[in-house]
Amino acid sequence: MKYPIARPYITSKEKKLVLEVLNSDSLSIGPKYQEFEAKFAKKIGTKYACAVSSGTAGLHLAMIAAGIKEGDEVITSPFSFIASANVCLYVGAKPVFVDIDPITYNMDPKKIEAKINKKTKAILVVHIFGQSSDMGPIMKIAQKYKLKIIEDACESILATHKGKKVGTFGESAVFAFYPNKQMTTGEGGMIVTNNKKIYELCCSLRNQGRSPNMQWLDHKYLGYNYRMDEMSAALGIAQLEKLDFMVEQRQKICLSYSKYFNKHPNLVQIPETIKGNIHTWFVYVLRIKNAKIKRDDIMKGLYNIGIATKPYLPSIHLFDFYRKKFKYRLGDFPISEAVSRSAIALPLYIGLKAQDIKYISDKVVDIIKKHDKRI
Ligand SMILES: *Cc1c(COP(=O)(O)O)cnc(C)c1O
């Protein structure tokens, strides 16, 4: 594929640090993951950070540490990567979806209160595509009903809401480092918190339920192997050093895309950043305006000329498993569904040049126009 949808940005620094680990004797539980954690916590501005094997693993532990269990309900977004809803099920809780805002694609705070009942224990806030959720009203609702806030910040590292970074609002928050995210460790994730108890519990649970002072084969809790290995941590340290640069590059590319697509308001709806927010662009997602155009036809047309795209994101409640378990149906969350039907993520990675962005944008417009005429 000439233009993949995403591509990690790896330089000689990453290779050097990973090689250092490979030449040492510590491939896991060595010095690197602790260095990565300390630097990461500093970058986000939390007291603690606990490195884990994936974003999903981090969210699972954050749910356990929040005390969410069988029979509880957790309010969250249907417009997310499936992991944020699945982790509710991992602990026996029910994910209760709230439809999204049509501009930011994040949970609409106005629709939250109607979903709260005695079983509701927490709001799992997802910051989608690199933009913060509307945290002001969400925090107020959480306070009013004494609900915990856990942030799925996996797509939104360094994003802010009114000057405050995502990941610093909830009792805990989770970031992810899969290769398509703003920074990568291969596989990996990070739980951040200011709460020492949550931090210590998460550190124990990722390591088979051991306490820091325990013997290797002694276990206090039912734990997991959710540890991050040293190669991944070394990669993370190098990536963290260039994170500001990488985010700036993403912002530049997305601005250029928007400049082109702004000229075609009748064909596409471009992503919008709410005033006062910093948007860190996990993906650049357009919506096709004409609902009669089949989005998948556009994607196919682009694929055929070497431009990869993705239907970001399907609505979670319509996956087979969720339909069967919770009787969800088409029409339950109409805004989420409308975005799911019309959204298309374009190639976004460091190395895309001005002429690439122009080429991709021209082709997207051409193909949509062609389909528009046929209808
Ligand atoms: C990437 C992502 C995750 C999970 O991350 P993994 O590291 O792939 O487990 C969770 N939630 C959202 C919204 C994500 O985009």
The ligand as an SDF file (V2000), in Angstrom:
LIG
                    3D

 15 15  0  0  0  0  0  0  0  0999 V2000
   -6.2000    1.5160   21.5460 C   0  0  0  0  0  0  0  0  0  0  0  0
   -7.3540    1.6550   22.4530 C   0  0  0  0  0  0  0  0  0  0  0  0
   -7.5180    0.8420   23.5880 C   0  0  0  0  0  0  0  0  0  0  0  0
   -6.7270   -0.3840   23.9100 C   0  0  0  0  0  0  0  0  0  0  0  0
   -5.4410   -0.4060   23.6830 O   0  0  0  0  0  0  0  0  0  0  0  0
   -4.6080   -1.7660   23.3800 P   0  0  0  0  0  0  0  0  0  0  0  0
   -3.2610   -1.3530   23.7590 O   0  0  0  0  0  0  0  0  0  0  0  0
   -4.7820   -2.0850   21.9480 O   0  0  0  0  0  0  0  0  0  0  0  0
   -5.1320   -2.8440   24.2890 O   0  0  0  0  0  0  0  0  0  0  0  0
   -8.5780    1.1300   24.4320 C   0  0  0  0  0  0  0  0  0  0  0  0
   -9.4420    2.1120   24.1910 N   0  0  0  0  0  0  0  0  0  0  0  0
   -9.3350    2.8930   23.1000 C   0  0  0  0  0  0  0  0  0  0  0  0
  -10.3350    3.9770   22.9000 C   0  0  0  0  0  0  0  0  0  0  0  0
   -8.3000    2.6740   22.1940 C   0  0  0  0  0  0  0  0  0  0  0  0
   -8.2230    3.4190   21.0830 O   0  0  0  0  0  0  0  0  0  0  0  0
  1  2  1  0
  2  3  1  0
  2 14  2  0
  3  4  1  0
  3 10  2  0
  4  5  1  0
  5  6  1  0
  6  7  2  0
  6  8  1  0
  6  9  1  0
 10 11  1  0
 11 12  2  0
 12 13  1  0
 12 14  1  0
 14 15  1  0
M  END
$$$$
